[in-house]
Amino acid sequence: MALINENYLKLKAGYLFPEIGRRVKEFTDANPDKKVIRMGIGDVTQPLTPTVLKAFHAGVEEMGKAETFRGYGPEQGYDFLREAIAKNAYQASGIDISADDIIVSDGSKCDTGNIQEIFGADNKIAICDPVYPVYSDTTVMSGKTGECAANGYYSGIIYMPCTDANGFIPELPTERPDLIFLCYPNNPTGTVAGKEELAKWVKYAKDNKSIILFDAAYESFITEAGIPRSIYEIEGAKEVAIEFRSFSKTAGFTGTRCAFTVIPEELKAYDSEGNAHSVKKLWLRRHTTKFNGVSYPVQKAAAAVYTEEGQKEVNEVVAYYMENARIMRESLSAAGYQVFGGVNAPYIWVKTKGGMKSWDFFDKVLNEANVVGTPGSGFGPAGEGYFRFSAFADRANVVDAMERVKNLS
Ligand SMILES: *Cc1c(COP(=O)(O)O)cnc(C)c1O
């Protein structure tokens, strides 16, 4: 008899986006003449830029000629891409990360989800609330939790609430975690952590021999000077942190698929006898066993992001989204909402008025303004009473949607 991994039974059904889809469909079926503007899902809307596309095409052409054809590539990623990443994303800002520390993959969702495989089942995991749901769901899948309680929390996870009361930066937990997920700039709150705050976490991790799993998927949306784009801007972080980055939001690769994990040689974790082991070595062992590399044309396209033209183009796309964010912030503030995020991230996190529940606000915005956003409670219990608007949208739609939301009763 084939037995299932019963941890999967503990998972709440993929509830958020299917439920949004269901309610939107119900509305559009009943109101076929209404133009619904979707600002719910965190997916990019602008196409790949010309320089990236040219490199992508050139890579495809090479695959079609015997002299330049390539089969399996190096599982860790081609040298040309890992070197471009190390040089441009790190060394150019004075961060000592080498191509050897970089492991290319097909996505940060996979990397942040798979990383737990190389850590023991007895690790305690700390997760912010609200946050990107991948961290908690994969913690459940890996068997480190009990059931989900009525309050939406799984037993066995250390939850760290992030609300306007603490500026969306979690307090140091009272129970000691072994692995700590942090995501800045944050999805869904759009907020960032400064150097001092991250330094506090690096010190905590060092003192407790914990490891920080730092998701920097939105680093390129930072517009203010002095906000860290990498955890490795913090002294000592190389000994305690893994960083995840992706071309998805940065360069419009959500459908093209390319990302990378950074694991410095200094990063160690321990066996049950207390002996230190290289985390990079374990992750490479896993990666080379279970993954066969990102396709060559995609890696060529990703490397083109770091050329001078490529940088100029992707920066323009980011600026387009951030201008959307500015318009949204200003319109929503003018409409009397308390607004967070949207300055260094493409998400606007709005507090509903009068303590309205997230899903009630969702229905109101859908029914009265015909705009789709994301209920904050879908990202975790502490997101209740908040609502996320995504700046990944067409400018005309943004202006239109904000006008409609302004006129809500
Ligand atoms: C979009 C997103 C990612 C990127 O995932 P990919 O699999 O690389 O597309 C990672 N982390 C967060 C928080 C995200 O919102």
PDBQT file of the ligand as one rigid body, heavy atoms in Angstrom, charges set to zero:
ROOT
HETATM    1  C1  LIG A 501       8.014  36.650  -6.456  1.00  0.00    +0.000 C 
HETATM    2  C2  LIG A 501       8.768  36.250  -5.256  1.00  0.00    +0.000 A 
HETATM    3  C3  LIG A 501       9.882  35.415  -5.356  1.00  0.00    +0.000 A 
HETATM    4  C4  LIG A 501      10.387  34.970  -6.701  1.00  0.00    +0.000 C 
HETATM    5  O1  LIG A 501      10.067  33.669  -6.997  1.00  0.00    +0.000 OA
HETATM    6  P1  LIG A 501      10.570  33.029  -8.355  1.00  0.00    +0.000 P 
HETATM    7  O2  LIG A 501      10.328  31.569  -8.127  1.00  0.00    +0.000 OA
HETATM    8  O3  LIG A 501      12.015  33.347  -8.508  1.00  0.00    +0.000 OA
HETATM    9  O4  LIG A 501       9.735  33.576  -9.474  1.00  0.00    +0.000 OA
HETATM   10  C5  LIG A 501      10.576  35.080  -4.209  1.00  0.00    +0.000 A 
HETATM   11  N1  LIG A 501      10.213  35.556  -3.017  1.00  0.00    +0.000 NA
HETATM   12  C6  LIG A 501       9.169  36.381  -2.885  1.00  0.00    +0.000 A 
HETATM   13  C7  LIG A 501       8.853  36.929  -1.553  1.00  0.00    +0.000 C 
HETATM   14  C8  LIG A 501       8.411  36.740  -3.992  1.00  0.00    +0.000 A 
HETATM   15  O5  LIG A 501       7.356  37.543  -3.841  1.00  0.00    +0.000 OA
ENDROOT
TORSDOF 0
